[in-house]
Amino acid sequence: FSRSALKTQLQDLGAKVAGSVSAKTTRLAAGREAGSKLSKAESLGIPVIDEAGLRSLLEQLP
């Protein structure tokens, strides 16, 4: 999967994919160099999954 393919698949499943983290964010899929987005999500208590974990979850879907 490329990142754009992941984004499309998530949107097809009903997810809203945003480019920033806010108090309204419910989950964060973090890549290798998430940086400030990861820090902000952690400070807001937002659950974080790494990119490999997200790919694994999506591969399990029918």
PDBQT receptor file of N, H, CA, C and O in Angstrom, charges set to zero:
ATOM      1  N   PHE A   1       0.836  -1.197   0.000  1.00  0.00    +0.000 N 
ATOM      2  CA  PHE A   1       0.000   0.000   0.000  1.00  0.00    +0.000 C 
ATOM      3  C   PHE A   1       0.872   1.249   0.000  1.00  0.00    +0.000 C 
ATOM      4  O   PHE A   1       1.875   1.308   0.711  1.00  0.00    +0.000 OA
ATOM      5  N   SER A   2       0.501   2.227  -0.778  1.00  0.00    +0.000 N 
ATOM      6  H   SER A   2      -0.314   2.179  -1.356  1.00  0.00    +0.000 HD
ATOM      7  CA  SER A   2       1.132   3.536  -0.681  1.00  0.00    +0.000 C 
ATOM      8  C   SER A   2       0.310   4.352   0.309  1.00  0.00    +0.000 C 
ATOM      9  O   SER A   2      -0.794   3.951   0.678  1.00  0.00    +0.000 OA
ATOM     10  N   ARG A   3       0.831   5.478   0.737  1.00  0.00    +0.000 N 
ATOM     11  H   ARG A   3       1.728   5.804   0.438  1.00  0.00    +0.000 HD
ATOM     12  CA  ARG A   3       0.062   6.325   1.659  1.00  0.00    +0.000 C 
ATOM     13  C   ARG A   3      -1.241   6.792   1.029  1.00  0.00    +0.000 C 
ATOM     14  O   ARG A   3      -2.273   6.854   1.698  1.00  0.00    +0.000 OA
ATOM     15  N   SER A   4      -1.192   7.119  -0.254  1.00  0.00    +0.000 N 
ATOM     16  H   SER A   4      -0.354   7.068  -0.797  1.00  0.00    +0.000 HD
ATOM     17  CA  SER A   4      -2.429   7.574  -0.903  1.00  0.00    +0.000 C 
ATOM     18  C   SER A   4      -3.442   6.436  -0.997  1.00  0.00    +0.000 C 
ATOM     19  O   SER A   4      -4.645   6.671  -0.886  1.00  0.00    +0.000 OA
ATOM     20  N   ALA A   5      -2.969   5.205  -1.200  1.00  0.00    +0.000 N 
ATOM     21  H   ALA A   5      -1.991   5.014  -1.290  1.00  0.00    +0.000 HD
ATOM     22  CA  ALA A   5      -3.877   4.052  -1.230  1.00  0.00    +0.000 C 
ATOM     23  C   ALA A   5      -4.473   3.813   0.149  1.00  0.00    +0.000 C 
ATOM     24  O   ALA A   5      -5.653   3.485   0.268  1.00  0.00    +0.000 OA
ATOM     25  N   LEU A   6      -3.661   3.975   1.196  1.00  0.00    +0.000 N 
ATOM     26  H   LEU A   6      -2.702   4.241   1.100  1.00  0.00    +0.000 HD
ATOM     27  CA  LEU A   6      -4.172   3.842   2.565  1.00  0.00    +0.000 C 
ATOM     28  C   LEU A   6      -5.251   4.885   2.833  1.00  0.00    +0.000 C 
ATOM     29  O   LEU A   6      -6.302   4.581   3.398  1.00  0.00    +0.000 OA
ATOM     30  N   LYS A   7      -4.976   6.115   2.421  1.00  0.00    +0.000 N 
ATOM     31  H   LYS A   7      -4.123   6.362   1.962  1.00  0.00    +0.000 HD
ATOM     32  CA  LYS A   7      -5.938   7.200   2.627  1.00  0.00    +0.000 C 
ATOM     33  C   LYS A   7      -7.258   6.887   1.923  1.00  0.00    +0.000 C 
ATOM     34  O   LYS A   7      -8.332   7.051   2.503  1.00  0.00    +0.000 OA
ATOM     35  N   THR A   8      -7.172   6.440   0.682  1.00  0.00    +0.000 N 
ATOM     36  H   THR A   8      -6.300   6.307   0.211  1.00  0.00    +0.000 HD
ATOM     37  CA  THR A   8      -8.374   6.106  -0.078  1.00  0.00    +0.000 C 
ATOM     38  C   THR A   8      -9.139   4.969   0.585  1.00  0.00    +0.000 C 
ATOM     39  O   THR A   8     -10.364   5.024   0.696  1.00  0.00    +0.000 OA
ATOM     40  N   GLN A   9      -8.420   3.938   1.025  1.00  0.00    +0.000 N 
ATOM     41  H   GLN A   9      -7.425   3.894   0.934  1.00  0.00    +0.000 HD
ATOM     42  CA  GLN A   9      -9.079   2.801   1.662  1.00  0.00    +0.000 C 
ATOM     43  C   GLN A   9      -9.776   3.231   2.951  1.00  0.00    +0.000 C 
ATOM     44  O   GLN A   9     -10.901   2.808   3.220  1.00  0.00    +0.000 OA
ATOM     45  N   LEU A  10      -9.116   4.064   3.744  1.00  0.00    +0.000 N 
ATOM     46  H   LEU A  10      -8.202   4.408   3.526  1.00  0.00    +0.000 HD
ATOM     47  CA  LEU A  10      -9.726   4.552   4.984  1.00  0.00    +0.000 C 
ATOM     48  C   LEU A  10     -10.974   5.381   4.689  1.00  0.00    +0.000 C 
ATOM     49  O   LEU A  10     -11.994   5.237   5.364  1.00  0.00    +0.000 OA
ATOM     50  N   GLN A  11     -10.893   6.239   3.690  1.00  0.00    +0.000 N 
ATOM     51  H   GLN A  11     -10.065   6.355   3.141  1.00  0.00    +0.000 HD
ATOM     52  CA  GLN A  11     -12.049   7.057   3.321  1.00  0.00    +0.000 C 
ATOM     53  C   GLN A  11     -13.196   6.180   2.820  1.00  0.00    +0.000 C 
ATOM     54  O   GLN A  11     -14.361   6.457   3.108  1.00  0.00    +0.000 OA
ATOM     55  N   ASP A  12     -12.872   5.133   2.078  1.00  0.00    +0.000 N 
ATOM     56  H   ASP A  12     -11.926   4.909   1.845  1.00  0.00    +0.000 HD
ATOM     57  CA  ASP A  12     -13.903   4.210   1.599  1.00  0.00    +0.000 C 
ATOM     58  C   ASP A  12     -14.597   3.509   2.761  1.00  0.00    +0.000 C 
ATOM     59  O   ASP A  12     -15.754   3.105   2.649  1.00  0.00    +0.000 OA
ATOM     60  N   LEU A  13     -13.884   3.367   3.879  1.00  0.00    +0.000 N 
ATOM     61  H   LEU A  13     -12.944   3.696   3.970  1.00  0.00    +0.000 HD
ATOM     62  CA  LEU A  13     -14.451   2.741   5.078  1.00  0.00    +0.000 C 
ATOM     63  C   LEU A  13     -15.184   3.746   5.963  1.00  0.00    +0.000 C 
ATOM     64  O   LEU A  13     -15.731   3.382   7.004  1.00  0.00    +0.000 OA
ATOM     65  N   GLY A  14     -15.192   5.023   5.538  1.00  0.00    +0.000 N 
ATOM     66  H   GLY A  14     -14.748   5.318   4.693  1.00  0.00    +0.000 HD
ATOM     67  CA  GLY A  14     -15.929   6.042   6.278  1.00  0.00    +0.000 C 
ATOM     68  C   GLY A  14     -15.086   6.944   7.152  1.00  0.00    +0.000 C 
ATOM     69  O   GLY A  14     -15.626   7.787   7.868  1.00  0.00    +0.000 OA
ATOM     70  N   ALA A  15     -13.767   6.784   7.110  1.00  0.00    +0.000 N 
ATOM     71  H   ALA A  15     -13.329   6.099   6.528  1.00  0.00    +0.000 HD
ATOM     72  CA  ALA A  15     -12.889   7.626   7.927  1.00  0.00    +0.000 C 
ATOM     73  C   ALA A  15     -12.728   9.004   7.291  1.00  0.00    +0.000 C 
ATOM     74  O   ALA A  15     -12.722   9.140   6.068  1.00  0.00    +0.000 OA
ATOM     75  N   LYS A  16     -12.599  10.016   8.135  1.00  0.00    +0.000 N 
ATOM     76  H   LYS A  16     -12.605   9.906   9.129  1.00  0.00    +0.000 HD
ATOM     77  CA  LYS A  16     -12.247  11.352   7.662  1.00  0.00    +0.000 C 
ATOM     78  C   LYS A  16     -10.747  11.484   7.887  1.00  0.00    +0.000 C 
ATOM     79  O   LYS A  16     -10.282  11.441   9.025  1.00  0.00    +0.000 OA
ATOM     80  N   VAL A  17     -10.001  11.643   6.821  1.00  0.00    +0.000 N 
ATOM     81  H   VAL A  17     -10.379  11.679   5.896  1.00  0.00    +0.000 HD
ATOM     82  CA  VAL A  17      -8.547  11.726   6.907  1.00  0.00    +0.000 C 
ATOM     83  C   VAL A  17      -8.150  13.195   6.884  1.00  0.00    +0.000 C 
ATOM     84  O   VAL A  17      -8.394  13.899   5.904  1.00  0.00    +0.000 OA
ATOM     85  N   ALA A  18      -7.535  13.651   7.973  1.00  0.00    +0.000 N 
ATOM     86  H   ALA A  18      -7.337  13.079   8.769  1.00  0.00    +0.000 HD
ATOM     87  CA  ALA A  18      -7.148  15.060   8.099  1.00  0.00    +0.000 C 
ATOM     88  C   ALA A  18      -5.631  15.198   8.042  1.00  0.00    +0.000 C 
ATOM     89  O   ALA A  18      -4.895  14.243   8.290  1.00  0.00    +0.000 OA
ATOM     90  N   GLY A  19      -5.187  16.380   7.716  1.00  0.00    +0.000 N 
ATOM     91  H   GLY A  19      -5.785  17.156   7.514  1.00  0.00    +0.000 HD
ATOM     92  CA  GLY A  19      -3.761  16.643   7.636  1.00  0.00    +0.000 C 
ATOM     93  C   GLY A  19      -3.170  17.205   8.911  1.00  0.00    +0.000 C 
ATOM     94  O   GLY A  19      -1.963  17.426   8.995  1.00  0.00    +0.000 OA
ATOM     95  N   SER A  20      -4.020  17.438   9.909  1.00  0.00    +0.000 N 
ATOM     96  H   SER A  20      -5.001  17.258   9.840  1.00  0.00    +0.000 HD
ATOM     97  CA  SER A  20      -3.527  17.994  11.167  1.00  0.00    +0.000 C 
ATOM     98  C   SER A  20      -4.211  17.302  12.340  1.00  0.00    +0.000 C 
ATOM     99  O   SER A  20      -5.225  16.624  12.173  1.00  0.00    +0.000 OA
ATOM    100  N   VAL A  21      -3.643  17.484  13.522  1.00  0.00    +0.000 N 
ATOM    101  H   VAL A  21      -2.820  18.035  13.658  1.00  0.00    +0.000 HD
ATOM    102  CA  VAL A  21      -4.176  16.891  14.748  1.00  0.00    +0.000 C 
ATOM    103  C   VAL A  21      -4.844  17.988  15.565  1.00  0.00    +0.000 C 
ATOM    104  O   VAL A  21      -4.274  19.061  15.765  1.00  0.00    +0.000 OA
ATOM    105  N   SER A  22      -6.066  17.709  16.038  1.00  0.00    +0.000 N 
ATOM    106  H   SER A  22      -6.529  16.837  15.876  1.00  0.00    +0.000 HD
ATOM    107  CA  SER A  22      -6.776  18.658  16.895  1.00  0.00    +0.000 C 
ATOM    108  C   SER A  22      -7.524  17.880  17.966  1.00  0.00    +0.000 C 
ATOM    109  O   SER A  22      -7.466  16.651  18.007  1.00  0.00    +0.000 OA
ATOM    110  N   ALA A  23      -8.216  18.592  18.821  1.00  0.00    +0.000 N 
ATOM    111  H   ALA A  23      -8.263  19.590  18.787  1.00  0.00    +0.000 HD
ATOM    112  CA  ALA A  23      -9.001  17.948  19.875  1.00  0.00    +0.000 C 
ATOM    113  C   ALA A  23     -10.114  17.084  19.282  1.00  0.00    +0.000 C 
ATOM    114  O   ALA A  23     -10.629  16.193  19.958  1.00  0.00    +0.000 OA
ATOM    115  N   LYS A  24     -10.488  17.337  18.032  1.00  0.00    +0.000 N 
ATOM    116  H   LYS A  24     -10.070  18.061  17.483  1.00  0.00    +0.000 HD
ATOM    117  CA  LYS A  24     -11.530  16.544  17.373  1.00  0.00    +0.000 C 
ATOM    118  C   LYS A  24     -10.986  15.252  16.761  1.00  0.00    +0.000 C 
ATOM    119  O   LYS A  24     -11.764  14.392  16.349  1.00  0.00    +0.000 OA
ATOM    120  N   THR A  25      -9.668  15.106  16.698  1.00  0.00    +0.000 N 
ATOM    121  H   THR A  25      -9.035  15.805  17.032  1.00  0.00    +0.000 HD
ATOM    122  CA  THR A  25      -9.050  13.903  16.141  1.00  0.00    +0.000 C 
ATOM    123  C   THR A  25      -9.342  12.720  17.054  1.00  0.00    +0.000 C 
ATOM    124  O   THR A  25      -9.193  12.819  18.272  1.00  0.00    +0.000 OA
ATOM    125  N   THR A  26      -9.759  11.597  16.464  1.00  0.00    +0.000 N 
ATOM    126  H   THR A  26      -9.880  11.517  15.475  1.00  0.00    +0.000 HD
ATOM    127  CA  THR A  26     -10.084  10.418  17.279  1.00  0.00    +0.000 C 
ATOM    128  C   THR A  26      -9.007   9.345  17.233  1.00  0.00    +0.000 C 
ATOM    129  O   THR A  26      -8.907   8.545  18.163  1.00  0.00    +0.000 OA
ATOM    130  N   ARG A  27      -8.201   9.303  16.180  1.00  0.00    +0.000 N 
ATOM    131  H   ARG A  27      -8.283   9.952  15.424  1.00  0.00    +0.000 HD
ATOM    132  CA  ARG A  27      -7.119   8.337  16.032  1.00  0.00    +0.000 C 
ATOM    133  C   ARG A  27      -6.024   8.974  15.186  1.00  0.00    +0.000 C 
ATOM    134  O   ARG A  27      -6.283   9.852  14.363  1.00  0.00    +0.000 OA
ATOM    135  N   LEU A  28      -4.786   8.511  15.408  1.00  0.00    +0.000 N 
ATOM    136  H   LEU A  28      -4.575   7.798  16.077  1.00  0.00    +0.000 HD
ATOM    137  CA  LEU A  28      -3.680   8.971  14.568  1.00  0.00    +0.000 C 
ATOM    138  C   LEU A  28      -2.910   7.765  14.072  1.00  0.00    +0.000 C 
ATOM    139  O   LEU A  28      -2.490   6.919  14.861  1.00  0.00    +0.000 OA
ATOM    140  N   ALA A  29      -2.724   7.687  12.760  1.00  0.00    +0.000 N 
ATOM    141  H   ALA A  29      -3.066   8.375  12.119  1.00  0.00    +0.000 HD
ATOM    142  CA  ALA A  29      -1.833   6.699  12.163  1.00  0.00    +0.000 C 
ATOM    143  C   ALA A  29      -0.520   7.430  11.921  1.00  0.00    +0.000 C 
ATOM    144  O   ALA A  29      -0.454   8.361  11.118  1.00  0.00    +0.000 OA
ATOM    145  N   ALA A  30       0.522   7.001  12.623  1.00  0.00    +0.000 N 
ATOM    146  H   ALA A  30       0.468   6.245  13.276  1.00  0.00    +0.000 HD
ATOM    147  CA  ALA A  30       1.792   7.719  12.588  1.00  0.00    +0.000 C 
ATOM    148  C   ALA A  30       2.838   6.966  11.781  1.00  0.00    +0.000 C 
ATOM    149  O   ALA A  30       3.067   5.776  11.998  1.00  0.00    +0.000 OA
ATOM    150  N   GLY A  31       3.468   7.665  10.854  1.00  0.00    +0.000 N 
ATOM    151  H   GLY A  31       3.282   8.631  10.677  1.00  0.00    +0.000 HD
ATOM    152  CA  GLY A  31       4.566   7.103  10.079  1.00  0.00    +0.000 C 
ATOM    153  C   GLY A  31       5.872   7.200  10.853  1.00  0.00    +0.000 C 
ATOM    154  O   GLY A  31       5.881   7.549  12.033  1.00  0.00    +0.000 OA
ATOM    155  N   ARG A  32       6.967   6.889  10.183  1.00  0.00    +0.000 N 
ATOM    156  H   ARG A  32       6.959   6.605   9.225  1.00  0.00    +0.000 HD
ATOM    157  CA  ARG A  32       8.283   6.862  10.826  1.00  0.00    +0.000 C 
ATOM    158  C   ARG A  32       8.691   8.200  11.433  1.00  0.00    +0.000 C 
ATOM    159  O   ARG A  32       9.292   8.236  12.506  1.00  0.00    +0.000 OA
ATOM    160  N   GLU A  33       8.372   9.281  10.764  1.00  0.00    +0.000 N 
ATOM    161  H   GLU A  33       7.884   9.251   9.892  1.00  0.00    +0.000 HD
ATOM    162  CA  GLU A  33       8.797  10.597  11.242  1.00  0.00    +0.000 C 
ATOM    163  C   GLU A  33       7.582  11.483  11.502  1.00  0.00    +0.000 C 
ATOM    164  O   GLU A  33       7.417  12.526  10.870  1.00  0.00    +0.000 OA
ATOM    165  N   ALA A  34       6.741  11.062  12.429  1.00  0.00    +0.000 N 
ATOM    166  H   ALA A  34       6.874  10.214  12.943  1.00  0.00    +0.000 HD
ATOM    167  CA  ALA A  34       5.497  11.778  12.714  1.00  0.00    +0.000 C 
ATOM    168  C   ALA A  34       5.744  13.133  13.375  1.00  0.00    +0.000 C 
ATOM    169  O   ALA A  34       4.962  14.063  13.175  1.00  0.00    +0.000 OA
ATOM    170  N   GLY A  35       6.797  13.258  14.145  1.00  0.00    +0.000 N 
ATOM    171  H   GLY A  35       7.432  12.503  14.307  1.00  0.00    +0.000 HD
ATOM    172  CA  GLY A  35       7.188  14.533  14.729  1.00  0.00    +0.000 C 
ATOM    173  C   GLY A  35       6.145  15.194  15.591  1.00  0.00    +0.000 C 
ATOM    174  O   GLY A  35       5.630  14.592  16.533  1.00  0.00    +0.000 OA
ATOM    175  N   SER A  36       5.827  16.455  15.264  1.00  0.00    +0.000 N 
ATOM    176  H   SER A  36       6.245  16.944  14.499  1.00  0.00    +0.000 HD
ATOM    177  CA  SER A  36       4.943  17.259  16.108  1.00  0.00    +0.000 C 
ATOM    178  C   SER A  36       3.513  16.726  16.132  1.00  0.00    +0.000 C 
ATOM    179  O   SER A  36       2.810  16.902  17.127  1.00  0.00    +0.000 OA
ATOM    180  N   LYS A  37       3.075  16.081  15.062  1.00  0.00    +0.000 N 
ATOM    181  H   LYS A  37       3.646  15.938  14.254  1.00  0.00    +0.000 HD
ATOM    182  CA  LYS A  37       1.717  15.516  15.063  1.00  0.00    +0.000 C 
ATOM    183  C   LYS A  37       1.604  14.414  16.113  1.00  0.00    +0.000 C 
ATOM    184  O   LYS A  37       0.603  14.329  16.825  1.00  0.00    +0.000 OA
ATOM    185  N   LEU A  38       2.624  13.578  16.204  1.00  0.00    +0.000 N 
ATOM    186  H   LEU A  38       3.436  13.647  15.625  1.00  0.00    +0.000 HD
ATOM    187  CA  LEU A  38       2.628  12.514  17.204  1.00  0.00    +0.000 C 
ATOM    188  C   LEU A  38       2.666  13.106  18.604  1.00  0.00    +0.000 C 
ATOM    189  O   LEU A  38       1.929  12.662  19.484  1.00  0.00    +0.000 OA
ATOM    190  N   SER A  39       3.508  14.094  18.818  1.00  0.00    +0.000 N 
ATOM    191  H   SER A  39       4.107  14.455  18.103  1.00  0.00    +0.000 HD
ATOM    192  CA  SER A  39       3.600  14.745  20.133  1.00  0.00    +0.000 C 
ATOM    193  C   SER A  39       2.269  15.364  20.534  1.00  0.00    +0.000 C 
ATOM    194  O   SER A  39       1.836  15.230  21.678  1.00  0.00    +0.000 OA
ATOM    195  N   LYS A  40       1.625  16.040  19.593  1.00  0.00    +0.000 N 
ATOM    196  H   LYS A  40       1.977  16.149  18.664  1.00  0.00    +0.000 HD
ATOM    197  CA  LYS A  40       0.344  16.677  19.896  1.00  0.00    +0.000 C 
ATOM    198  C   LYS A  40      -0.720  15.634  20.211  1.00  0.00    +0.000 C 
ATOM    199  O   LYS A  40      -1.497  15.808  21.151  1.00  0.00    +0.000 OA
ATOM    200  N   ALA A  41      -0.765  14.549  19.434  1.00  0.00    +0.000 N 
ATOM    201  H   ALA A  41      -0.134  14.408  18.671  1.00  0.00    +0.000 HD
ATOM    202  CA  ALA A  41      -1.744  13.485  19.686  1.00  0.00    +0.000 C 
ATOM    203  C   ALA A  41      -1.533  12.888  21.073  1.00  0.00    +0.000 C 
ATOM    204  O   ALA A  41      -2.496  12.663  21.807  1.00  0.00    +0.000 OA
ATOM    205  N   GLU A  42      -0.291  12.635  21.430  1.00  0.00    +0.000 N 
ATOM    206  H   GLU A  42       0.491  12.818  20.834  1.00  0.00    +0.000 HD
ATOM    207  CA  GLU A  42       0.005  12.072  22.748  1.00  0.00    +0.000 C 
ATOM    208  C   GLU A  42      -0.406  13.029  23.855  1.00  0.00    +0.000 C 
ATOM    209  O   GLU A  42      -0.947  12.600  24.874  1.00  0.00    +0.000 OA
ATOM    210  N   SER A  43      -0.156  14.318  23.670  1.00  0.00    +0.000 N 
ATOM    211  H   SER A  43       0.284  14.666  22.842  1.00  0.00    +0.000 HD
ATOM    212  CA  SER A  43      -0.515  15.296  24.702  1.00  0.00    +0.000 C 
ATOM    213  C   SER A  43      -2.030  15.430  24.856  1.00  0.00    +0.000 C 
ATOM    214  O   SER A  43      -2.521  15.790  25.926  1.00  0.00    +0.000 OA
ATOM    215  N   LEU A  44      -2.771  15.139  23.779  1.00  0.00    +0.000 N 
ATOM    216  H   LEU A  44      -2.373  14.847  22.909  1.00  0.00    +0.000 HD
ATOM    217  CA  LEU A  44      -4.234  15.206  23.822  1.00  0.00    +0.000 C 
ATOM    218  C   LEU A  44      -4.866  13.865  24.209  1.00  0.00    +0.000 C 
ATOM    219  O   LEU A  44      -6.087  13.762  24.324  1.00  0.00    +0.000 OA
ATOM    220  N   GLY A  45      -4.032  12.841  24.410  1.00  0.00    +0.000 N 
ATOM    221  H   GLY A  45      -3.040  12.925  24.317  1.00  0.00    +0.000 HD
ATOM    222  CA  GLY A  45      -4.549  11.526  24.780  1.00  0.00    +0.000 C 
ATOM    223  C   GLY A  45      -5.217  10.783  23.630  1.00  0.00    +0.000 C 
ATOM    224  O   GLY A  45      -6.073   9.927  23.853  1.00  0.00    +0.000 OA
ATOM    225  N   ILE A  46      -4.828  11.110  22.407  1.00  0.00    +0.000 N 
ATOM    226  H   ILE A  46      -4.133  11.805  22.226  1.00  0.00    +0.000 HD
ATOM    227  CA  ILE A  46      -5.408  10.483  21.218  1.00  0.00    +0.000 C 
ATOM    228  C   ILE A  46      -4.683   9.159  20.959  1.00  0.00    +0.000 C 
ATOM    229  O   ILE A  46      -3.453   9.126  20.932  1.00  0.00    +0.000 OA
ATOM    230  N   PRO A  47      -5.437   8.064  20.768  1.00  0.00    +0.000 N 
ATOM    231  CA  PRO A  47      -4.802   6.780  20.477  1.00  0.00    +0.000 C 
ATOM    232  C   PRO A  47      -3.993   6.848  19.176  1.00  0.00    +0.000 C 
ATOM    233  O   PRO A  47      -4.427   7.441  18.189  1.00  0.00    +0.000 OA
ATOM    234  N   VAL A  48      -2.809   6.228  19.197  1.00  0.00    +0.000 N 
ATOM    235  H   VAL A  48      -2.456   5.746  19.999  1.00  0.00    +0.000 HD
ATOM    236  CA  VAL A  48      -1.905   6.254  18.048  1.00  0.00    +0.000 C 
ATOM    237  C   VAL A  48      -1.616   4.822  17.605  1.00  0.00    +0.000 C 
ATOM    238  O   VAL A  48      -1.356   3.949  18.432  1.00  0.00    +0.000 OA
ATOM    239  N   ILE A  49      -1.663   4.591  16.303  1.00  0.00    +0.000 N 
ATOM    240  H   ILE A  49      -1.874   5.301  15.631  1.00  0.00    +0.000 HD
ATOM    241  CA  ILE A  49      -1.262   3.310  15.732  1.00  0.00    +0.000 C 
ATOM    242  C   ILE A  49      -0.169   3.605  14.714  1.00  0.00    +0.000 C 
ATOM    243  O   ILE A  49      -0.234   4.599  13.991  1.00  0.00    +0.000 OA
ATOM    244  N   ASP A  50       0.836   2.734  14.664  1.00  0.00    +0.000 N 
ATOM    245  H   ASP A  50       0.888   1.926  15.251  1.00  0.00    +0.000 HD
ATOM    246  CA  ASP A  50       1.886   2.979  13.678  1.00  0.00    +0.000 C 
ATOM    247  C   ASP A  50       1.419   2.501  12.305  1.00  0.00    +0.000 C 
ATOM    248  O   ASP A  50       0.425   1.786  12.182  1.00  0.00    +0.000 OA
ATOM    249  N   GLU A  51       2.150   2.906  11.294  1.00  0.00    +0.000 N 
ATOM    250  H   GLU A  51       2.957   3.487  11.394  1.00  0.00    +0.000 HD
ATOM    251  CA  GLU A  51       1.747   2.623   9.917  1.00  0.00    +0.000 C 
ATOM    252  C   GLU A  51       1.676   1.118   9.651  1.00  0.00    +0.000 C 
ATOM    253  O   GLU A  51       0.771   0.652   8.959  1.00  0.00    +0.000 OA
ATOM    254  N   ALA A  52       2.622   0.363  10.195  1.00  0.00    +0.000 N 
ATOM    255  H   ALA A  52       3.357   0.741  10.758  1.00  0.00    +0.000 HD
ATOM    256  CA  ALA A  52       2.625  -1.091  10.005  1.00  0.00    +0.000 C 
ATOM    257  C   ALA A  52       1.395  -1.723  10.653  1.00  0.00    +0.000 C 
ATOM    258  O   ALA A  52       0.792  -2.636  10.090  1.00  0.00    +0.000 OA
ATOM    259  N   GLY A  53       1.027  -1.236  11.829  1.00  0.00    +0.000 N 
ATOM    260  H   GLY A  53       1.517  -0.494  12.286  1.00  0.00    +0.000 HD
ATOM    261  CA  GLY A  53      -0.157  -1.748  12.511  1.00  0.00    +0.000 C 
ATOM    262  C   GLY A  53      -1.423  -1.456  11.733  1.00  0.00    +0.000 C 
ATOM    263  O   GLY A  53      -2.323  -2.293  11.658  1.00  0.00    +0.000 OA
ATOM    264  N   LEU A  54      -1.493  -0.265  11.152  1.00  0.00    +0.000 N 
ATOM    265  H   LEU A  54      -0.762   0.415  11.213  1.00  0.00    +0.000 HD
ATOM    266  CA  LEU A  54      -2.657   0.105  10.341  1.00  0.00    +0.000 C 
ATOM    267  C   LEU A  54      -2.752  -0.781   9.107  1.00  0.00    +0.000 C 
ATOM    268  O   LEU A  54      -3.829  -1.269   8.763  1.00  0.00    +0.000 OA
ATOM    269  N   ARG A  55      -1.629  -0.981   8.451  1.00  0.00    +0.000 N 
ATOM    270  H   ARG A  55      -0.755  -0.584   8.730  1.00  0.00    +0.000 HD
ATOM    271  CA  ARG A  55      -1.619  -1.845   7.260  1.00  0.00    +0.000 C 
ATOM    272  C   ARG A  55      -2.083  -3.256   7.622  1.00  0.00    +0.000 C 
ATOM    273  O   ARG A  55      -2.855  -3.871   6.885  1.00  0.00    +0.000 OA
ATOM    274  N   SER A  56      -1.611  -3.758   8.751  1.00  0.00    +0.000 N 
ATOM    275  H   SER A  56      -0.984  -3.259   9.349  1.00  0.00    +0.000 HD
ATOM    276  CA  SER A  56      -1.989  -5.090   9.212  1.00  0.00    +0.000 C 
ATOM    277  C   SER A  56      -3.494  -5.184   9.460  1.00  0.00    +0.000 C 
ATOM    278  O   SER A  56      -4.137  -6.156   9.064  1.00  0.00    +0.000 OA
ATOM    279  N   LEU A  57      -4.045  -4.169  10.118  1.00  0.00    +0.000 N 
ATOM    280  H   LEU A  57      -3.522  -3.379  10.440  1.00  0.00    +0.000 HD
ATOM    281  CA  LEU A  57      -5.493  -4.154  10.363  1.00  0.00    +0.000 C 
ATOM    282  C   LEU A  57      -6.283  -4.148   9.060  1.00  0.00    +0.000 C 
ATOM    283  O   LEU A  57      -7.260  -4.882   8.916  1.00  0.00    +0.000 OA
ATOM    284  N   LEU A  58      -5.860  -3.324   8.120  1.00  0.00    +0.000 N 
ATOM    285  H   LEU A  58      -5.066  -2.727   8.236  1.00  0.00    +0.000 HD
ATOM    286  CA  LEU A  58      -6.579  -3.216   6.851  1.00  0.00    +0.000 C 
ATOM    287  C   LEU A  58      -6.490  -4.504   6.033  1.00  0.00    +0.000 C 
ATOM    288  O   LEU A  58      -7.427  -4.849   5.313  1.00  0.00    +0.000 OA
ATOM    289  N   GLU A  59      -5.371  -5.211   6.142  1.00  0.00    +0.000 N 
ATOM    290  H   GLU A  59      -4.610  -4.930   6.727  1.00  0.00    +0.000 HD
ATOM    291  CA  GLU A  59      -5.214  -6.467   5.404  1.00  0.00    +0.000 C 
ATOM    292  C   GLU A  59      -6.147  -7.549   5.931  1.00  0.00    +0.000 C 
ATOM    293  O   GLU A  59      -6.456  -8.502   5.217  1.00  0.00    +0.000 OA
ATOM    294  N   GLN A  60      -6.598  -7.409   7.177  1.00  0.00    +0.000 N 
ATOM    295  H   GLN A  60      -6.347  -6.635   7.757  1.00  0.00    +0.000 HD
ATOM    296  CA  GLN A  60      -7.483  -8.403   7.776  1.00  0.00    +0.000 C 
ATOM    297  C   GLN A  60      -8.945  -8.196   7.382  1.00  0.00    +0.000 C 
ATOM    298  O   GLN A  60      -9.779  -9.073   7.606  1.00  0.00    +0.000 OA
ATOM    299  N   LEU A  61      -9.252  -7.058   6.804  1.00  0.00    +0.000 N 
ATOM    300  H   LEU A  61      -8.574  -6.345   6.622  1.00  0.00    +0.000 HD
ATOM    301  CA  LEU A  61     -10.632  -6.775   6.399  1.00  0.00    +0.000 C 
ATOM    302  C   LEU A  61     -11.015  -7.613   5.183  1.00  0.00    +0.000 C 
ATOM    303  O   LEU A  61     -10.177  -7.909   4.331  1.00  0.00    +0.000 OA
ATOM    304  N   PRO A  62     -12.283  -7.989   5.113  1.00  0.00    +0.000 N 
ATOM    305  CA  PRO A  62     -12.736  -8.778   3.948  1.00  0.00    +0.000 C 
ATOM    306  C   PRO A  62     -12.728  -7.969   2.665  1.00  0.00    +0.000 C 
ATOM    307  O   PRO A  62     -13.080  -8.488   1.606  1.00  0.00    +0.000 OA
TER     308      PRO A  62
